[in-house]
Amino acid sequence: MDSLRASGSTANGVGLLGDRSVAVVHEWFSAAGGSEKVFLAIADLIPHARRFALWQESDARRTDLHESWLARTPLRRNKVIALPLMPLAWRTLPRQRFDVVVSSSHAFAHTVRFGASEQTRYLSYVHSPARYVWSPEYDARGRGSVLAVPRQILKHVDRRLSSHVSSYAANSAEVRDRIKSYWRRDATVIHPPVDVAFFSDAPASERAQPRDYLLGVGRWIAYKNFPLMIEIASQAKVPLILAGSGPDEESLRRVASRSGVAVRFEVHPTRERLRELYWGARALLYPAHEDFGIVPVEAMACETPVIGLDRGGLRETVISDETGLLLPSLDPAEYAAAVARVDQLPRALIGTRAWAFGRKEFDQRMSDWIAESAA
């Protein structure tokens, strides 16, 4: 394969797939999500591609992003209710033809189809098959007996409407195995891009901060286990900072008020502030079964060890007893005991590990996969 073409450029300056019409699509678009960052990184490799999403959140408006008809309905405000209509929305986009369509999927974007051309190559980068449909044990949004029948219907629809996909890529070996199990398809593993350069390149003032607190980062929703982080900090008797935002903020503040440990909330921190928090943390707490987990890599770029659950994507990013400590359960006592051990880990090695998941590595592997799959 032409190495220049694989890296996203050619001798005459044309980008990846520059001689072909391309669409890149994503589920719904919000400002801060990790999947959105991956979508934009893919789009950067194919700058001439048209961009589509079901809808955009109000805080993330982009003029270059075309929305589906769902964006003009109240359903955009409730993803769970909109879920059954998403496959239909992906099949009723403008009836134009593209040579290649690349989807960034964590629900049903991989089922997208433009027109009826059999010549179009459909490629799908999967963050995870819809967790609330296929893996409700990981995501409370899909639990409950009332959803049992809709889940079975959506599984059938999901598998049937994706038979036209030419090639899959997964953001981790964990997700690759789910694709194999749920959709009976193979996938290439391409880890998401992490801005390691930004987080590792901290001012001297950030690097010099005392590492005197534990840190939790992410969207405040159930499966991230933020209440457990508060309990861990309480048992370890170490202050905790929770950085992020989400629907569970009020309940988390109530739990924190009863915890007996100092808990500070940093709502919507800037990237610069988040980097500062990483550099000042004794350890990042991450007791969640994550598909990949960009946050732990960001923390490691700041030489901050990770104390997390020994499942999912953390097994691919964190080297236990070297760049963090991975634990087999969600017992807060085990995590509290790990806090006392984490200071023994070599900080320089932690920082070096993060570079395996940088943007350069992603761009090269993604370009190779797209070029080969679209040939």
C-alpha positions in Angstrom: 0.0 0.0 0.0 1.2 3.6 -0.7 2.6 4.8 2.6 1.9 8.4 1.8 -1.8 7.6 1.2 -2.0 5.5 4.4 -0.7 8.4 6.5 -3.5 10.7 5.2 -1.6 12.7 2.6 -0.3 12.3 -0.9 2.5 13.8 -2.9 0.2 16.5 -4.3 -1.2 17.4 -0.9 -4.6 15.7 -1.3 -5.9 14.2 2.0 -6.9 10.6 2.7 -9.4 9.4 0.1 -9.1 12.8 -1.6 -10.2 11.4 -5.0 -13.4 9.9 -3.5 -16.7 11.3 -2.0 -16.8 10.5 1.7 -19.2 11.0 4.6 -18.3 10.7 8.3 -21.1 10.2 10.8 -21.5 10.2 14.5 -24.4 9.4 16.9 -25.2 12.7 18.6 -22.8 15.4 19.2 -22.0 17.0 22.6 -19.1 19.3 23.5 -17.0 17.2 26.0 -17.4 13.5 25.1 -14.5 11.3 24.3 -16.4 9.7 21.3 -16.9 13.2 19.8 -13.1 13.8 20.0 -12.5 10.6 18.1 -15.1 11.6 15.5 -13.4 14.9 15.0 -10.0 13.2 14.8 -11.3 10.9 12.0 -12.8 13.8 10.2 -9.5 15.7 10.4 -7.9 12.8 8.4 -10.6 13.3 5.7 -11.1 17.1 5.6 -13.2 17.0 2.4 -15.8 14.6 3.9 -19.3 15.7 4.8 -20.2 15.3 8.5 -23.4 14.0 9.9 -25.0 13.4 13.3 -28.4 12.7 14.6 -28.4 16.0 16.4 -26.2 18.4 18.3 -26.4 19.4 21.9 -27.1 23.1 22.5 -23.6 23.7 23.9 -21.8 22.1 21.0 -23.1 23.8 17.8 -21.1 23.2 14.7 -22.0 24.7 11.3 -20.2 21.9 9.4 -22.3 19.2 11.0 -25.5 18.1 9.2 -28.3 16.8 11.5 -31.1 14.3 11.0 -34.8 14.9 11.3 -34.6 13.8 15.0 -32.9 17.2 15.7 -36.2 18.9 14.9 -38.2 16.8 17.5 -38.4 16.9 21.3 -36.8 13.4 21.2 -33.3 14.9 21.1 -33.7 15.7 24.8 -34.3 12.1 25.8 -31.9 9.5 24.3 -33.6 6.5 25.9 -37.0 7.4 24.3 -35.3 8.3 21.0 -33.4 5.0 20.9 -35.9 2.9 18.9 -36.1 5.6 16.2 -32.4 5.9 15.7 -32.0 3.1 13.2 -34.8 4.7 11.2 -33.1 8.1 11.3 -29.9 6.6 10.0 -31.7 5.1 7.0 -33.6 8.4 6.1 -30.7 10.8 5.7 -30.4 12.8 2.4 -30.5 10.3 -0.5 -27.1 11.2 -1.9 -24.4 8.8 -2.9 -20.9 8.5 -1.3 -18.0 6.3 -2.3 -17.1 5.7 1.4 -19.0 6.2 4.6 -17.1 6.1 8.0 -19.2 5.9 11.1 -18.2 6.6 14.7 -20.7 4.4 16.6 -21.7 3.7 20.2 -25.4 3.1 19.5 -26.7 2.7 16.0 -24.6 4.9 13.7 -23.0 1.8 12.2 -26.4 1.0 10.6 -26.3 4.2 8.5 -27.0 3.9 4.8 -27.1 6.5 2.1 -29.2 5.6 -0.9 -29.1 2.1 -2.4 -25.7 2.0 -4.1 -24.0 -1.3 -3.7 -20.7 0.3 -4.6 -20.5 2.4 -1.3 -17.9 1.0 1.2 -19.2 1.3 4.8 -16.6 1.4 7.5 -17.5 1.6 11.2 -15.3 2.6 14.2 -17.1 1.2 17.3 -16.7 2.7 20.8 -19.1 -0.1 21.9 -22.2 -1.8 20.7 -25.0 0.0 22.5 -24.4 -0.8 26.2 -28.0 -0.3 27.2 -29.1 -2.8 24.5 -26.4 -5.4 24.5 -24.7 -5.0 27.9 -27.2 -3.8 30.5 -25.0 -5.3 33.2 -22.5 -2.5 32.4 -25.1 0.3 32.1 -28.1 0.8 34.3 -30.0 2.6 31.5 -30.8 -0.7 29.9 -31.8 -2.7 33.0 -35.3 -3.6 34.2 -37.8 -6.2 33.1 -39.9 -3.6 31.3 -37.1 -3.2 28.8 -36.5 -6.9 28.2 -38.7 -7.2 25.1 -37.5 -3.8 23.5 -33.9 -4.9 24.0 -34.5 -8.2 22.2 -36.2 -6.4 19.3 -33.4 -3.8 19.1 -30.7 -6.5 19.1 -32.3 -8.1 16.1 -32.7 -4.7 14.3 -29.1 -3.8 15.2 -27.6 -7.0 13.7 -29.8 -7.1 10.6 -29.3 -3.5 9.6 -25.5 -3.7 9.8 -24.9 -6.5 7.4 -23.7 -4.0 4.8 -20.8 -2.8 6.8 -17.6 -3.7 5.0 -15.2 -3.4 7.9 -15.2 -2.8 11.6 -12.6 -1.3 13.9 -13.0 -1.3 17.7 -11.5 1.1 20.3 -10.2 -1.8 22.4 -9.8 -5.5 22.6 -12.7 -5.5 25.0 -15.0 -3.9 22.3 -13.6 -6.2 19.6 -14.7 -9.2 21.6 -18.2 -7.7 22.1 -18.5 -7.1 18.3 -17.5 -10.8 17.8 -20.0 -12.0 20.3 -22.9 -9.7 19.5 -22.6 -9.1 15.8 -20.5 -12.1 14.8 -18.0 -9.9 13.0 -14.3 -9.4 13.2 -12.7 -6.0 14.0 -9.4 -4.3 14.0 -8.3 -2.7 17.3 -7.5 1.0 17.1 -7.1 2.7 20.4 -8.7 6.2 20.6 -6.4 9.2 20.4 -5.4 10.9 23.7 -3.8 14.4 23.7 -0.7 13.1 25.6 1.4 16.1 24.4 -0.9 18.6 26.0 -1.3 16.8 29.3 2.4 15.9 29.7 3.6 19.4 28.7 2.6 21.1 32.0 4.1 24.4 33.3 6.6 24.0 36.1 4.0 25.4 38.5 1.7 22.5 37.8 4.4 19.9 38.0 5.5 21.3 41.4 2.1 20.8 43.1 2.0 18.6 46.2 0.2 15.4 45.4 -2.1 15.4 48.4 -5.6 14.4 47.1 -7.4 11.6 45.2 -9.1 12.5 41.9 -12.2 11.3 40.0 -12.8 12.6 36.5 -15.7 12.0 34.1 -19.4 12.3 33.5 -21.4 12.0 36.7 -23.5 9.0 35.8 -24.2 5.7 37.6 -21.8 3.3 35.9 -18.8 5.5 36.6 -19.2 4.7 40.3 -18.5 8.1 41.8 -20.2 7.3 45.1 -17.7 4.5 45.5 -14.9 7.0 45.0 -16.2 9.0 47.9 -16.3 5.9 50.1 -12.8 5.0 49.1 -11.5 8.5 50.0 -13.4 8.3 53.3 -11.8 5.0 54.2 -8.3 6.1 53.0 -8.8 9.4 54.9 -7.5 11.4 51.9 -9.3 14.4 50.4 -11.1 13.9 47.1 -11.7 16.1 44.1 -14.4 15.2 41.6 -14.0 16.9 38.2 -16.7 16.8 35.5 -20.5 17.3 35.3 -23.6 15.2 34.9 -27.1 14.3 36.1 -25.9 12.7 39.3 -24.4 15.9 40.7 -27.0 16.6 43.3 -27.0 13.1 44.7 -23.2 13.0 44.7 -23.1 16.2 46.8 -25.5 14.6 49.3 -23.3 11.5 49.6 -20.2 13.7 50.0 -21.8 15.7 52.7 -22.2 12.6 54.8 -18.8 11.0 54.0 -16.6 12.5 56.7 -13.9 13.4 54.2 -13.2 16.6 52.3 -14.8 16.4 48.8 -14.5 19.3 46.4 -16.5 19.4 43.1 -14.9 21.0 40.0 -17.8 21.5 37.5 -17.0 21.8 33.8 -13.2 22.3 34.4 -11.2 23.7 31.4 -8.6 21.4 29.8 -5.9 23.6 31.5 -7.6 23.2 34.9 -8.0 19.5 34.4 -4.3 19.1 33.6 -3.5 21.0 36.8 -5.7 18.7 38.8 -4.1 15.6 37.3 -0.6 16.8 38.2 -1.7 17.6 41.7 -3.3 14.2 42.3 -1.9 11.4 44.4 -3.8 8.9 42.2 -6.7 8.8 39.8 -9.6 6.6 41.0 -11.3 4.7 38.2 -13.4 1.8 39.6 -15.5 1.4 36.4 -15.8 -1.3 33.7 -14.9 1.0 30.8 -14.8 0.2 27.1 -11.4 1.9 26.7 -11.1 4.9 29.1 -9.4 8.1 27.8 -9.2 9.7 31.3 -6.8 7.1 32.8 -4.4 7.8 29.9 -4.6 11.5 30.4 -3.8 11.0 34.1 -0.8 8.8 33.2 0.5 11.5 30.9 0.7 13.6 34.0 2.7 10.9 35.8 -0.4 10.2 38.0 -1.0 6.5 38.8 -4.4 4.9 38.3 -6.2 2.8 40.8 -8.9 1.0 38.9 -11.0 -2.0 38.2 -9.3 -5.0 36.6 -11.7 -5.2 33.7 -12.4 -3.7 30.3 -10.1 -1.2 28.7 -8.0 -0.5 31.8 -6.3 -3.9 31.2 -5.0 -2.5 27.9 -3.8 0.9 29.2 -2.7 0.4 32.8 0.1 -1.9 33.7 -0.7 -3.1 37.1 2.1 -2.6 39.7 3.9 -0.4 37.2 1.7 2.5 36.1 -1.2 1.8 38.5 -3.0 -0.8 40.6 -5.8 -2.8 39.1 -8.1 -4.5 41.6 -10.5 -7.5 41.0 -13.5 -6.2 42.9 -15.4 -3.0 43.9 -14.6 -3.4 47.6 -13.8 0.1 48.9 -11.5 -1.3 51.5 -9.2 -2.8 48.8 -9.0 0.5 47.0 -8.3 2.4 50.3 -5.5 0.0 51.0 -4.1 0.5 47.4 -3.9 4.3 48.1 -1.2 3.6 50.7 0.8 1.6 48.1 0.5 3.8 45.1 3.3 6.2 46.1 5.8 3.4 45.4 5.1 3.4 41.7 7.7 5.0 39.4 6.3 8.3 38.1 8.6 8.6 35.0 7.5 5.1 33.8 3.9 6.1 34.2 4.4 9.2 32.0 6.2 7.1 29.3 3.4 4.6 29.1 0.8 7.2 28.1 2.7 7.9 24.8 1.6 4.5 23.4 -1.9 6.1 23.0 -1.1 9.4 21.5 -2.6 11.2 18.5 0.2 10.2 16.1 -0.3 6.5 16.7 -4.1 6.9 16.2 -3.7 8.8 13.0 -1.4 6.3 11.5 -3.4 3.2 12.4 -6.7 4.9 11.5 -5.4 6.0 8.1 -4.1 2.5 7.3 -7.4 0.9 8.2 -9.5 3.3 6.2 -7.2 3.1 3.2 -7.1 -0.7 3.2 -10.8 -1.1 4.0 -11.9 1.4 1.3 -9.8 0.0 -1.4 
